[in-house]
Amino acid sequence: MKLFRLTLSLVAVLLFSFTAQSCTKEKKVTENQSMTEMPGDGHNHSHNEAMSHSNESKTERKAVSADQQKPDRSKLLVTGYLQLKNALVADNSKEAAVAADVMVKSFKGFNVSGFSSDQQKEIAEVIENAQEQVEHIADNADKIEHQREHFEVLSNDMADFVTIVGSDKTLYQTKCPMFNKGKGGIWLSETKEIKNPFYGSKMLTCGSVQKEI
């Protein structure tokens, strides 16, 4: 009888051990299946896509920001040019010289970063020639006719410069057909009103607007 009970107890222990092992194996299989079915790759892919779009957006914003800043860089030069133009309109060679001197410094400090390599070459060529003109104007405060000759060349340079770089304000390209022995000369103005810098008070309203820049 005691042997019989001992045998039953042993069988019960073996059954319990077998059942526990089976449950443990099923739990591990279930956990492994769960890990396999988890969308880990998909989640990482989505995260990478999101980061990529975010980086692209930042790049686009940076490019737009750079484009928006370009006209601001020309602000000092455009302002200096208009001051020079208005001084010649008023027949004031000394103020013209002062404005030209400011432009010399502004040209030297102009930042070409953010422009394409071709644009940088074009800007460099324009600035090199324009600097020569404003230096002549700055050095000839008592020779307004000489200043006006160089101002005509400078105006062509500034028209090219603003076309490439842009301007923070609307400008009007105006032409005087009488200047330079009838060959004509252009200048840039902040208004459509004709105020001729080549002749000043002698022929103030000679000229016409050619185009808007």
C-alpha positions in Angstrom: 0.0 0.0 0.0 2.8 2.4 0.9 4.6 1.5 -2.3 1.4 2.2 -4.3 1.1 5.7 -2.7 4.7 6.4 -3.3 4.3 5.4 -7.0 1.3 7.8 -7.3 3.2 10.6 -5.8 6.1 10.1 -8.2 3.8 10.1 -11.2 2.1 13.3 -10.0 5.5 15.0 -9.7 6.5 13.9 -13.1 3.2 15.1 -14.6 3.5 18.5 -12.9 7.1 18.9 -14.1 6.2 18.0 -17.7 3.2 20.4 -17.7 5.4 23.3 -16.3 8.0 22.7 -19.0 5.4 22.7 -21.8 3.9 26.0 -20.5 7.4 27.5 -20.4 8.1 26.5 -24.0 4.8 27.8 -25.2 5.4 31.1 -23.5 8.8 31.4 -25.1 7.4 30.5 -28.5 4.7 33.1 -28.1 7.2 35.8 -27.0 9.4 35.0 -30.0 6.5 35.2 -32.4 5.5 38.5 -30.8 9.0 39.8 -31.3 9.1 38.6 -34.9 5.7 40.2 -35.7 6.5 43.6 -34.1 6.8 46.2 -36.8 10.4 47.1 -35.8 11.7 47.5 -39.4 8.6 49.5 -40.5 8.9 51.8 -37.5 12.5 52.5 -38.2 11.7 53.1 -41.9 9.0 55.5 -41.0 11.3 57.3 -38.5 14.1 57.5 -41.2 11.6 58.9 -43.7 10.4 61.5 -41.2 14.0 62.5 -40.4 14.7 62.7 -44.2 11.7 64.9 -44.8 12.7 67.1 -41.8 16.2 67.5 -43.2 14.8 68.3 -46.7 12.5 70.9 -45.1 15.4 72.5 -43.3 17.4 72.6 -46.5 14.6 74.2 -48.4 14.0 76.8 -45.6 17.7 77.6 -45.6 17.7 78.0 -49.4 14.6 80.3 -49.3 16.2 82.2 -46.4 19.4 82.8 -48.5 17.4 84.0 -51.5 15.4 86.4 -49.3 18.7 87.8 -47.9 20.3 88.5 -51.2 18.4 91.8 -51.9 19.3 92.9 -48.4 23.0 92.6 -49.2 22.6 95.1 -52.0 20.7 97.6 -49.8 23.7 99.7 -48.8 25.0 99.9 -52.4 21.6 100.8 -53.9 21.1 103.4 -51.2 24.6 104.8 -51.8 24.0 104.9 -55.5 20.7 106.8 -55.1 22.4 109.3 -52.8 25.1 109.8 -55.4 22.5 110.2 -58.2 20.5 112.7 -56.2 23.7 114.7 -55.4 24.4 115.0 -59.1 20.8 116.0 -59.7 21.3 118.8 -57.2 24.6 119.8 -58.9 26.4 119.0 -55.6 29.8 117.4 -56.5 31.0 117.3 -52.9 28.0 115.2 -51.7 28.4 113.0 -54.7 32.0 112.4 -53.7 31.0 111.4 -50.2 28.3 109.0 -51.4 30.8 107.5 -53.9 33.3 106.9 -51.0 30.6 105.0 -49.1 30.0 102.9 -52.1 33.7 102.0 -52.4 33.6 100.5 -48.9 30.3 98.8 -49.6 31.6 97.1 -52.7 34.6 95.9 -50.9 32.5 94.3 -48.1 29.9 92.7 -50.4 29.2 89.1 -49.5 28.8 86.8 -52.5 28.2 83.6 -50.5 24.9 81.9 -51.5 25.3 82.8 -55.2 26.2 80.2 -57.8 29.8 80.1 -59.1 28.8 81.7 -62.4 26.9 84.5 -60.5 29.9 85.1 -58.3 32.1 85.5 -61.4 29.6 88.0 -62.9 29.3 89.9 -59.6 33.1 90.1 -59.2 33.5 91.5 -62.7 30.7 94.1 -62.2 32.1 95.1 -58.8 35.7 95.5 -60.1 34.5 97.9 -62.8 32.0 99.7 -60.6 34.7 100.3 -57.9 36.9 102.0 -60.4 34.0 104.4 -61.3 33.1 105.3 -57.7 36.8 105.8 -56.9 37.0 108.4 -59.7 33.9 110.1 -58.5 35.1 110.2 -54.9 38.5 111.6 -55.9 37.0 114.4 -58.0 34.8 116.4 -55.6 35.4 119.6 -57.5 34.9 118.3 -61.1 31.2 117.5 -61.5 31.4 116.9 -65.2 34.1 114.3 -64.7 31.9 112.7 -62.0 29.0 112.5 -64.4 31.0 110.7 -67.0 31.9 108.0 -64.5 28.4 108.0 -63.1 27.1 107.0 -66.6 29.4 103.9 -66.6 28.6 103.2 -63.0 24.9 103.2 -63.8 25.3 100.5 -66.4 27.3 98.4 -63.8 24.6 99.0 -61.2 21.9 97.9 -63.6 23.8 94.6 -64.2 24.5 94.3 -60.5 20.8 94.7 -59.4 19.7 92.3 -62.2 21.9 89.5 -60.7 21.6 90.3 -57.0 18.2 91.9 -56.7 17.1 95.0 -54.8 15.1 95.7 -51.7 13.1 98.4 -53.6 11.7 98.9 -57.0 14.0 100.8 -59.4 13.3 102.5 -62.7 15.9 102.5 -65.5 15.7 105.9 -67.1 17.6 107.2 -70.2 18.7 110.6 -71.2 19.1 110.7 -75.0 21.2 113.9 -75.0 24.1 112.8 -72.8 27.5 111.8 -74.2 27.1 113.8 -77.5 23.8 112.2 -78.3 24.8 108.6 -77.6 22.6 108.7 -74.5 23.1 107.5 -71.0 21.1 105.6 -68.4 20.6 105.9 -64.7 18.6 104.1 -62.0 15.9 106.0 -60.0 13.7 105.1 -57.1 10.8 107.1 -58.7 9.3 107.4 -62.2 9.7 111.2 -61.9 12.5 112.4 -64.3 15.3 114.2 -62.5 18.3 114.1 -64.7 21.7 113.6 -62.9 23.7 114.2 -66.1 22.6 117.8 -66.5 21.1 118.7 -63.2 19.3 122.1 -63.2 20.4 122.7 -66.8 18.1 120.0 -68.2 16.4 118.5 -65.2 13.5 116.7 -66.9 15.3 115.4 -69.9 14.8 111.6 -70.2 12.2 108.8 -70.1 11.7 105.6 -68.1 12.8 102.5 -70.1 11.9 99.7 -67.7 11.2 98.7 -64.2 13.8 96.6 -62.3 
